[in-house]
Amino acid sequence: MKALTKFCADQFWTVSVAPIGLFPAKHPNDPRWRSRINDTGYLATFHAADTITMAVRCMNALYRLQTLQSSALAQTTILAQTNHELVQMRDTQIQEFNEEVDQRDTQLDQFQD
């Protein structure tokens, strides 16, 4: 990705007249990227098939990214719920152990008297 970013930065005019120039920029207000988006007529006229192919590949990559993010979010949610239940169970155990210790302390006090 770094190599691609460097190439795009170094070869502005080459990128401007190729479908890869439509690839989203890091900053949406980047004037170079806005210029490429505003001049898509050239790509539609001279590189229509390449532009369509690139757009479809980008949409496919975006779909896969969103699917992976959704899966990761679901897994994270399940993990968080499991951890929450585990903490609640341990809190209950701690409370029970504290009650048992209090009872034994009371019993020891009674035996000492």
C-alpha positions in Angstrom: 0.0 0.0 0.0 2.9 2.3 0.8 4.4 1.7 -2.6 1.1 2.3 -4.3 0.6 5.6 -2.4 4.2 6.7 -3.2 3.7 5.9 -6.9 0.4 7.8 -7.0 2.0 10.8 -5.3 5.1 10.8 -7.6 3.2 10.1 -10.9 0.3 12.5 -10.5 -0.4 12.9 -14.3 -0.1 9.2 -15.0 -2.5 8.4 -12.2 -4.9 11.2 -13.3 -5.6 9.6 -16.7 -5.9 6.0 -15.4 -8.8 4.3 -13.5 -6.6 3.9 -10.4 -6.9 7.7 -10.0 -10.4 7.3 -8.9 -9.2 5.3 -5.8 -10.2 7.3 -2.7 -7.7 9.7 -1.3 -6.6 9.7 2.3 -8.1 13.2 2.7 -11.5 13.8 0.9 -10.6 17.5 0.4 -7.4 16.6 -1.5 -7.5 19.0 -4.5 -5.6 16.6 -6.7 -8.2 13.8 -6.0 -11.1 16.2 -6.5 -9.6 17.2 -9.8 -9.4 13.6 -10.9 -13.0 13.0 -9.8 -14.2 16.1 -11.6 -12.5 15.0 -14.9 -13.9 11.5 -15.1 -15.1 12.1 -18.7 -11.7 11.3 -20.1 -11.8 7.9 -18.3 -15.3 7.2 -19.4 -14.3 8.0 -23.0 -10.9 6.4 -23.3 -10.8 3.8 -20.6 -14.4 2.8 -20.1 -13.8 -1.0 -19.6 -10.8 -0.4 -17.3 -12.8 2.2 -15.3 -15.8 -0.2 -14.9 -13.5 -3.1 -13.9 -11.7 -0.9 -11.4 -15.0 0.3 -9.9 -16.4 -3.2 -9.6 -13.1 -4.4 -7.9 -13.3 -1.5 -5.5 -17.0 -2.2 -4.7 -16.1 -5.9 -4.2 -13.2 -4.9 -1.9 -15.5 -2.5 0.0 -18.1 -5.3 0.4 -15.5 -7.7 1.7 -14.2 -5.0 4.1 -17.7 -4.3 5.4 -18.4 -8.1 5.8 -15.1 -8.6 7.8 -15.9 -5.5 9.9 -19.4 -6.9 10.6 -18.0 -10.3 11.5 -15.3 -8.7 13.8 -17.9 -6.6 15.5 -20.2 -9.6 16.1 -17.2 -11.6 17.5 -16.2 -8.6 19.7 -19.8 -8.3 21.0 -20.0 -12.0 21.8 -16.6 -11.8 23.6 -17.7 -8.7 25.6 -21.0 -10.4 26.6 -19.1 -13.5 27.7 -16.6 -11.5 29.6 -19.4 -9.5 31.3 -21.1 -12.7 32.3 -17.8 -14.1 33.6 -17.2 -11.0 35.7 -20.7 -11.1 37.1 -20.2 -14.8 38.0 -16.9 -14.0 39.7 -18.5 -11.1 41.6 -21.2 -13.4 42.9 -18.6 -16.0 43.9 -16.6 -13.3 45.7 -19.7 -12.1 47.6 -20.5 -15.7 48.5 -16.9 -16.2 49.8 -17.1 -13.0 51.7 -20.3 -14.2 53.4 -18.7 -17.5 54.2 -15.6 -15.8 55.7 -17.9 -13.5 57.8 -19.8 -16.6 59.0 -16.6 -18.4 60.0 -15.3 -15.2 61.7 -18.5 -15.2 63.7 -18.1 -18.8 64.6 -14.5 -18.2 65.6 -15.5 -15.3 67.8 -18.1 -17.6 69.5 -15.6 -20.3 70.1 -13.1 -17.8 71.6 -15.7 -16.6 74.1 
